[in-house]
Amino acid sequence: MSALLLLPLGFSPALRPLPAAPACGLRSAAVPLARRGVAVAMDASDIDSLLEDVEVEADAEEVAAPAAAPPAEPSDPLGGLAEGSWEMTAEGGVERLRVAVAGKLLTFESGKLARLASGAVTAVTGDTHVFCAATIDRRTPPRPIDFTPLRVDYCERKSAAGRTNGGYIKRDGRPSDHETLVARIIDRPIRPLISAGWCLETQLAAYVLAYDGVHPPDVLAVCAASAALALSEAPFPRPVAGVRVAQVDGALVVNPSPEQLRGATLDLVVAGTKEAVMMVEGSGDFVPEETLVEALEVGLGAIATIASAIQDWAESIGQPTHAPGFLPPAAGVAPYLDAFEAHPPARGRTRSRAPLLRAAPPPGLQVDGEALPNAYRKAMVGGTKEQRERACVDLQARVVEEVVGAQRREAAAAEAAAARDDEEAEEEGEEGEGPSTAGKGEDEVLLASASFEEAEIRGALKKMACEAMREIVAATGERTDGRSTTQVRPISVEMAPLPPVVHGSVLFTRGETQALGTTTLGDSSMAQRYEDLEGEREQRREKRKRFYLQREVGHGNLAERALRAALPGEDEFPYVIRTESLITESCGSSSMASVCAGALSMRAAGVPLKSLVAGGRLHILSEMRKACGDSEVRLPPGVGRIRSFAVPSKVVGKIIGPGGATINGLISDTGVDNISIDKSDPAVVRELVGESGAATERAPRPSGPPPPPPPPIRVDDIYEACEIKNMVPFGVFVALRPGVDGFCHISELSEQYIKSIDQVGLKRGDAVDVRVTEVNKDGKYRVAVLTDFEIAPPPAGR
């Protein structure tokens, strides 16, 4: 049950009195003066007097403040509201809606930003702010269309987290994959709920203004977009809301933090109205069905609270629908079509003759002497997908052409008849009363007065086609491609259709849907690096689908989430995995085909999956297992081997060396393809040995026992003939031993004062004796030069 708390307009809580100032109130007194841009000089008595005035003013403000309930304590996460309730307030032209849901306070604000937009809302949870504006195009003349003219944009501004783009180009570019995916999450539950007949271009533009690192902005953007559209002039009668539900330590949590999500076994984004779920997207680690159903119920409970609050808010302050842009489909389209007969085309002509209006119309529109639903049934049954689609498109185009043409001829004939009647009335000296309808049937009157747009005709035909498809299955027990309701499409799996240079490949075919899957393995240098509000990240497991842009990103993410739970851990399998799915045929779910192709291509590449994963029926999984057989999972010959070993984190700098010189030298000397370092504690060094298509284990290894490690470097150790590696304005770097450098500050080069490094009579490559003066915790060394050298006078003018 939800409770609605109403407060009078202009309500604001009373200000608390200022706390008593300390005896020495210099800092407290200086703040208000500095804000006014005033610079003053005062002694202690002046300060005490000023503080007394401030206290008096605060007391006066406290007395003058209107009586109101005390504000909620900061420790109350719901701001004084009961769980599941909400309240609406208004102050200074700004409307606010506060909702207590899932133990958190969700605030919506409208009237401060984007006041020229049709609807604009800022949604706030914690210190995360998401702004969304709903705008409509009033300049284009409205005309009926058979689709929803909606565009959704989502942008995560790096400034929201106090960051800038880390690349060379600092300006924002095209949306990232993550931003595209969030835009799809906003679009999917909202689009079908915009009333049919809305024909003006509409845009929802959501921006993350602030992110606190605790409350993710993606589901908050769904709520902000829904509220903005509900307050706008677009017909959106049933607002939606979105929440995330995760299973953390066995418990279901609504809108968890990113830290909680890292260990979650279930991650669901649920969106819907107060009555039903509209969209579900997520992934789980082999979660049972009962847990999934419970998570949906928990999510719907939170959604119902938010959606109900938004609906009440919209009914209170929302704008009326922009009437010129709302053209609901006419109710008489179906009877209008029923009153026509389309004759077959005349011999030798490419276009059919005009439909004839009959006093006693047939039961339905006739096409080549057959009722239109029967014509649709024939067009939909048999043949290939391309043949069925072409037959339906041709049928629809022919009907639209005849019906729309007939309307125009009917209108022209009606105008001509009205003109003749007017002329006859003038000749007889009587006022024309328009064409008579006496003696005409109801359908004839309807046809004579109807005027439908092409979009309305197409919409009615689409409904007729859907009904015909359902009737085919109900009457015959067969689908349009000839399969029974229990018969699955034929499945074909060809493992490794590509040469061995491709690490893993498979050709997966299900009916007329085909996916060519490939998997490539590599070390960490192949990982995809990207930036988001959390900072720089690295994606070691990547799934790509090649189709068109939005579907490529969305379906690739869907397949990746389906396969992620089956992947081995990085300790067991340290390779970076890149899987791609090229859709070569599509007559069904290409995303599910991509899941199957991805799992099979990884199996072909030697990835030890926990289990095969199939998209679709369980029958597909059994066919995939048959194709894999009982063969052992092993890396193909063309995949380089990775050898890993741990080292103390403090020696990572020594392994890398100045400018990467040491690690590059190791790669060159040992013959490995690459050496990567995971800078954890302890650090993990990984060697990639072997090239694609070449023999592995080709890196030379010394025979016999390994040499003993060099002695540690200690304070007061003296090193002779150390080469100067580099000279910088503040000192010099010397090589203590191969791969280990020491730094001598300019102040420790000599006992004499040296103002500039240009005075030092040394150069790069010279040999000097040094003494170690410091060893810090990171394993870096400070030294002092013992060798005498000339010191020139400082340059003139300095």
N, C-alpha and C positions, 0 to 999 in steps of 0.2 A: 504494500500500500504506500502511496506517495502523498505527502502533505504539501500544500501550497501556502507559503507565508507571504502576506501582502503588507507592504509598508507604504506610507504616504509618500507622494512625490516630493523630492527635495530633502528627504531624510538623510542625515549624516550624523555619525556618532560624535559625541562631545569630545573635544580635545582634552587630553590629560594635562594637568598643570606641570609646568617646568620643574625639574628637580632643583633642590636647593643648591646654589653654587658653592664651591669650596671657598675657603678664606682667601686663598691666592687665586683669584679668578681671572688671571690675565689671559689664558688661552680661551676660556669660555667667553670672555667679553670681546676678544678680538675677532671672533668668527663672524658675528653679524655685521661688524663694522667693515671687515674686509670684503664681505659679499656686496656691500654697498659701494665699494671702491673708495672708502674714506681712510686716509692716513692721519692718525692723531698721536699725540704724545701725552701721557697721563701718568700720574703717580698712584701710589697705593690707595690714597683716600678717594681719588677720582674713580678708581676701579670699584671700590666698595660702594660708592654712591650709585654707580651705574648698575651694579648688580641688584641693589635695593629697588631701583626703578624697574628693572626687568621683572623682579618678583612681584612688584605691585601690579604691573601690566598683566602678568600671568594670572594673578588673583582676579583682576577685573574681567579678563576673558573667561575665567572659570565661572564667575557669577553670571555673566551675560549669556553663557552658552545655554541652549534650550535643553530642557530635561529630556534625557533619553537613557535607554539601557546601556550599561557599561559595555565597552567593546570586549570581544572574546579574547581570552588569554592566548598568547602566542603558542602555547603548547597544544592547543586544540587544533588538530589537523583539519577538522571539518568547519572551522569558523563559526561555531555555535549552532550549526544545523544538525538535525538528526539524520542518521544514515537513510538514504533513499528519498530525502526531501529536497526542495529547492525554494528559492525566493527571488523575486524580481524587484529591483530598485531603480530609481532614476535620480540623477543629480547633475545639474549644470548642462543639460542636454545630452548627457551620456547615459545610455540604458545598460543595465547590468543584470545578468542572470547567474546566480550561484547555485551549484548543484553538488550535493554531498553523495558521492558514489564510491564504493569499494575502499572506504576508509580514507579518501582523499577529497580535496575541494577542487572542483572544476568551475572556473569562472569564464563567462562570456561577456564581452563588452562591445557595444556598438554606438556610433555617434561621435567618436573622436577621430578615427582615421578614415580616409577615403569617403568623405561625406557626399561626393558626387556619384559614387557607385550606386547601383540599384540596391545592393545589400552588402554590408561590410562588417565583419566580426573578427575580434581578436580573442582567441581561446587561450586560457592560462591555467597551467597546473604547476605548482611549485614556482620555479623561476624559468620555466619554459613557456615562451610566447609564440603562438602561431597565428598569423594574420591571413585572412582570406577575403577576397572581394569578388562579388558576383556582378557581372556587367552584361548588358544586353545591347544589341545593335538595333537602334530605332530608325536608323537612316535608310536601311534597305526596305523597300515596300514588301509587306508580308504576302506570301503566297503559300498555299498548302504544299507540304512535303511529306514524304513517307519515311522519315528518319528523325532522330533527335539531334538537333544542331547544338551539341555541347562539346566544348573543349576544356580540358583540365590541365593546368600547369602547376608544378610543385618545385620550389626552389629552396635549398638549404644554404643560406648565406653563411659563409665562413666566419663573418664578423659576429654571428650569433654565439659562437663559442670562443670569441676572442682570438681568431686565427685569420691568416690570409693564405691564399693559394701558395703551395710550396714550389711550384714550377717557375720557369722563367716568365711565363705570361701570367700576370696577376689578375687580369680581368676575368670575370665569369664567362665561360663558354657555353657550349651546348649542354643540355641536362645530362648528368651522369646516369649510369644504369640504375643506381639506387633511386635517384629522383624520378626516373621513368617508371620504376616499379611502384613507388608510392603514389604517383599520379594515377596509375591503373587501379590501385586499391581504392582511391577516392572515387574514380569514375564508375566502377562496376556496380556498387549498390545504389548510386544516385541516378544514373541514366535511365533505368527502366521505370523510375517513379515520377519522372517529369510527365505531366499529363499529355496524352496524345492530342495532337493538334497545335502544339507550340511550335512556331515556325521562325522565330527570330534567333539569330546566332547568339549563343550564350557562352560566357567564359568564366571559369572558376580559377582564380590565380591565388595560390597559397604560398606564403613565404614564412620561413622560420626566422623570427626576429631575435630570439634569445633561447639558448639551450643550456640547461644547468648540469647536464651529464647524468641526471637521475631519471628524468621523465622523458622518454622518447617522443619525438614530435610527430611520428607518422600517423598513429591512430588519433592524436589530437587534431591533425589536419583534416581527417575525415569528419570529425565533429564540427570543426570551424567551417568547413565547406558546406555542410548540411545546414548549419544555422544561417550562414550568409545567404544561401539560396532560399531558405524558408522565409527570410525577412524581405527578399527581393520581390520584383514584379513578375517573376516567372511562376507558372503554376506548379507548385511543389507541395501538394497537400499533406504528404506523410513524410516528415523528416526522418533521417536515419542517424545512427551513431555508430562509432567503431571503438572496439577495445581489443587489447591483447590479453590472452589467457595463457599462462605457462604453468607447467608442473615443476615445482622446485622442492626438492627433498620430499617428494611424495605428496605435497599439498598443492592445490590449484590457487594461483595468484593472479589477480586482475591487474593489468598494467604494471608489470614488474619493472625493476630497474635493469639497465644493461648488465650490471654485475650479477644480478639474479639470473638473467638469461644465459649467462655463460655456462652455468651448470644445469640448465633446464633440460628435461627429457622430452618435453612437449612445448611447442611454440606455435600458437594459433592467433591469427588476426581474424576477428569476427566482426561483421557489420550487419546491421539490419534495422528494422523499424521496431516499434514497441510491441508488435504482434508476432513477428517472424524474422528468421535469419535470412539475409539476402546474399551474403558472400562469406566464404570461409577460405582462408589461405594459411598454410603453415606446414610444419614438419614435426616429426617425432622420432624417437629412438625406439622403434618396435613397441609402440604403446598399444595396449589392448583396446578393443572397441568400446568397452564400458567406460574407460577413462575419457575417451574422446567424446562420447555422448555427454558425460557429466561436465566436461569443459565447455561444451556448447551451451548447456543449460545455465551454467554459471555466467558465461559471457552474455547470454540473452537477458539475464536478469539485470546486469549493469546497463546494457544497451537500452532496455525498456525505460529505465529511470531517466537517462540522458535524453532519449528521443521524446519522451512525454514532456519533459521540461522545455525542450526547444519548441515543441508544438504549442504549448501554452504561451510561451514568449512570442511566437509568431502571431498567434491569434490576438495578442495584446497590442503589439507594436508593428507587426508586419504590414507591408504595403499591399494594396489590392493588385490583382493580376492586370497586367498591361493588355487591355481588351483587344486592340488592333492586332497584336501578335498572336492571339490565341484563336485558332480556327479549328474547332473540333470537327472530326469527320462527320459528314452528313449521314443521317440515319436511313435515308432512302436509297442508298446506293444499290443494295442487294435487290430490292424490288425493281429498281430501274433496269438492272441487268436481266432480271427474269422476264421482262417484257419485250426482249429483242430476240430476233432470229437472224443469225449470220449465215448467209447462203454460201455454198462452195464457190470458189472462183470460176468465172466463165472460161471456157476453153480458149486458149491463146492469150489470156490475160494474166498478169502477175499479181494484180490486186483484186480482192473480192468486191462484189457488188455491195451497194449500200444496204444496211439492215432495213427491214420493212416493219412498220408499225401495224399491228393487227388488233382488231377489236377483241378477239379472244386469243390472248398471247399463250404460247406453249408453256409447259411447266418451268422451263429454264432456257437460258441462252443456248441456241443451237449452233454448233460448229460442224460444218460438213454433214448436216442432217443429224447430229448427235448432241445430246445435252452436254453443257459445258463441264459439269463434274465428271461425266463419263469420259469426256475428251482429256481431262486432266489425268484420270486414272490410266488411260492408255499411254499418255506421254510419260508417265512416271515409272512404268513397269517395263522391265527387260532392258537388254543392251548394256552398254558401259555407262559410267557416270557422265562422261562427256556427251553421249547421245541423249541421255535422259535430260540433262540440263539444256541442251540445244532445243529439244522438242518443247520443253516447258517455256523457255524464253520466246520461241517463235509463236507459240500459242498465245502467250500473254500479249506480245506486241500486236498480233493480229486483232485480238479482241479490243485492246485499247484504241487502236486506230479506227476500228469500225464504230465503237461506241462514242468516242469523242467526235468523230466526223459526223455521226448521226445527230449528236447534240447541236452541232453548229448548223446543220441543215434544218433541224427542227426549229432552232431559234430564228433562222432566216425566213423559214416558211411562216412562222407565227407573226413576225414583223410584217411580212407582205400581206398576210390575211388581215392583220389589224389595220394596215393602211387602206386596203380595199374596203373594209367595213366603214372606216371613217369617211371615205369618199362617198359611199352609198348613203351614209347618214346625212352628209352635207347636202347631197342632191335631194333627199327627201325632206330636208329641213329638220331633221331630228339629231339629237346628240348621240354620238357613237357610244355604245356600251361595251365594246370589245368583243372578241370572238366568243361565240356561244359554246357551252360545254354540254348542252342538252343532248341526251341520247348517246353520250360517249361513256365508255367503261371507265372504271376507276384507274386502271393502268394507263389508259390513254390520257386522262387528265394529268396523272403524275408525270408522264413522259413529256407532255406539252409544256409543263411548267418547271421541269427539273433542269438544273445546270450544275454539273459536277466537274471538279478539277481532275486532271489526269492522275494526280497523286492519290486521290480518293478512290478512283477506279482501280489503280494498282493495289491499294491496300485491301479492297474487297476481294480482288482476285487472289491475293496472297492467302487470305483467310480461307477462301474456297479451296485452294490447293492443299492447305493443311488438313482441312476436313476430308478431302479426297484421300490423302495419305493414310489417315487414321482408318477410314472405311476400308481401304485395301487390306490392311493388316487384320481388321476385325472380320471381314467377310471371307478372306482366303487363307488367313494364317501365314501369309508370306510377306516378306518385306519387298521393297521396290526393286532390289537387285536379284530377287528370286529365292533368297534364303528363307528358311523357316525361322520362327521366333526362337528356336533352340539351337540353331546352326550357327557356328562361328565362321569367320572368314578364314580362308586357307592361309597358313603361316609357313613362311620359308626363311631359313637362317643359313647364310653362307659365311663361315668363319674365314678370316684372313683372305679376302678377295684381292687385296692390294699387295704389292711386293714387300719383302722384309724390311726395306728402308723405312716403312711406316710401322711404328712399334706395335700397334694393335688396330685391327680393322674388322668390320663386319657389315654385311648387307642384310638388313632386316626388312622383310616384306610381309605385310598383313593385308590381304585383299588387294586393293588398289592404292594402299598407302605404303610408301617405301622410304627407308632412311639408311643412308650410308654413314656409319659411325666410325670414328677414328679416335685413338688415344695416343698421346705423346707424353713421354716421361722425361724428366730432367731434374737438375738440382735447383737450389733456391734462386739462382740467377734467372730462372725462367718464370718465377712467380710473378703474378700480376700485382703491381703496386698502385694504390689509389689513395685518395684523401676523402674524408668526410668530416662530420662535426666532432668525431672522436679523435681526429688527427690522422697521421699516416698509417696505412694498414698494408698488409700483405696477404694475398689470396693464393694459397698453395693448392687448392682443389678448385678447378674451374670447369664449367660446363657451358658450351656454346651451341646454339642452334642457328643454322643458316636458313632464314626465311625472309620476311620483310621486317623492318626495324622494330615496331612495337612487339610483334609476335616473337621475334628473335630474342629480345631481352626478356620478355615475360615467360615464354616457354622454356628458355634456357635456365632461368631461375627456378622454374617449377621442376624441371628435370634434375637440376643440381640438388635441390632440397630433398627430392625423392631418393637420390643415390647417396647422399652424405652420410646417413646413418650406417650404411653398409661398408664404408671405407675403413681400411685399417688405420691404426694410430701411426703417428710420425715416427715413433720409436721403432715400430715393427717394419714400417715401409717409409723411408725418408724421402721418397721421390715427390716432386711436384707433378701433379696430374692435370693434363689439359685434355678434355674430351669434347669433340665436335660432332654434330649431327647435321648432315646435309640432306634435306628433304627433296627427294627426286620425284615422288608422286604423293598426292594428297587426296584421299577420299575417306576421311575418318579422322581420328584424333592423332595428329602428327606429333603432339607433345608426348603422348603415351608411347608412340613409336620411338621417340627420342630417348625416353627412359630405357626401353628395352635395348636399343642400339648402344647406348652409353654403357650399360652394365656388361653387355657382351663384348664390346671393344676393349673395355678394361680387363676383362677376363683374358682376352687374346693377348693383351700386352703384359700379362703376368702379374696383375694386381691381385693380391690375396683378399678378395672381398669376403666379408663375413657371411654374405648370402647374396644370391642373384636377386635382382629387383626387376619386376615387370610392371608395366602400366597397362591396366585393363583387366581382363579375366584371368583367373588362376590357370585356365587352360594354356594361356600363353607362357606362363612360367614353366609348365611341364615341357613344352616344346623347346624352350630355351635350354633346359637341362639336358634334353636329348641331344641338342646340337653341341653342347660342351663335352658331353661324354664323361668318362672317368679319368681323363688325362690329368697329369699333375700340373699344378699352376706354377709356372717358372718364367723367368724373364727371357724374352727372345734374344737371339745372338746379337742383334743390332743395338741393344740397350746397354749403355755404359753402366758399370757397377759403382755403387757408392759405398765407401768405407768410412766409418765414423769412429772417432775417439774423443774422449773428454780431456780438457786441459783446464788448469786454473784460470779464472777470468782475468787475473792480473797480468797474465803473460800474453793476452790477446794483442796488445799494442806491439809487443816484440815480434809476434808472428807476422803481423801486417807490415811493420816497418815504416820508415818515413816515406810518405807518398805511395805506400803499397809496394815499395821496392823489394822487401823481403819475401812477401807472399808471391809476388810475380816471379821472383827468382826461383822459388821453390817449384812453381808450376813449370817453369822452363827447364829446370835441372832434372826433375823427376819424370817429366813426360805426361803428367796427368792433364786431363782436359780443364779442370777447374778445381779450386779449393774455396769452399765457402765456410763461413764461421757464424754459428748461432750464438749471439752474445748473451747467453744466459749465465747462470752461476751454478755449477761450472759450465764453461763454454764448451760447445760441441763443434769440432772441426770435421768437415765432411770433404772427402776427395771423390771426384767423379773421374773414373778411369775408363777409357775406351771411347770410341766415337761410333756414331751410327753407321753400321755396315762394316766396321773394322773389328779386328780381334781385340778382346778385352784383356785385362791384366797385363798390359804392355808396359806399365811403368817400372823402371828398374828399381830394384831393392838391394841394398848392400848385403853382402854375405857375412856370416858370422855374427857374434853378439853385437848389439848396438854400442856405440862409444859412450863412455861415461859423460854425464852432464858437466858443463863447465862450472868452476867454483862460483859461489855467489859473490856479488859485488857489495862491499861493505864500506861504511864511512871511514875515511882516512886511508883507503887503499890508493896507491899511486900507480898510474898507468903512463907508460912512456911512449913517445913517438905516436901519439894519437892524431889521426888525420882530421883537419878542420873540414867538416862536410858542408857547412853553410854559415854565412854571416848575415845577421839581421841588425836593424838599428839599435836593438837593446841587448845584443850579446852574440855569442857564437855557439854552434853545435859541433861537437867532436865525437868521433867514433871510438868508443871504449873497446868494443870487440865487434865482429861482424853481426850486424843487425841490432846492436845496442848502442844508443847514443846518449851522450851527456850534454847538459846545457850549462854554459858559463855566462852569468850576467855581466853586463858591461862594468858594473861596480867591482867585480871580483877579478877582472883581467889584470889589474895592477894596483899597487898601493897608492899610486898617484891618481889624482882626479882626472877622469877622462870624460869630456863633455860630449864627444861624438865618436861613433865607431870609425869614422874616417880618419881619426888620429892614430888608430892602432896600426902598427907596422906589420900586420899579418894579412894573409889572403887565403882564399879557399884552396885546399890541397896541402898547405903547410903542416908540418908535424910539430906537435907541442906535447910537453909533459903536463899532466893534470893530477889533481888530488880530489877524490870524492868528498864532498862536503855534506851531502844530504841524500837520503833514499826515502822517497815518500811512499805512501800506502799503495799507490797505483803502479809501483815499480819503475818510476821515473827518477833520474839522477841529476843532481846539481854538482858541478865541479868548479875548481879554481885552477887557473893556468899558472904553472910554475916556471915556464920558460921565459927568459928575458927577451924583450923586443923593444924596438924604438917607439917612442910616442911623439908624434908631431904636434906642433902648436895647433890650437883650434883654427878652423877656417875663418878668414876675415869676414866680418859682418855678422857673426853668430855670437 
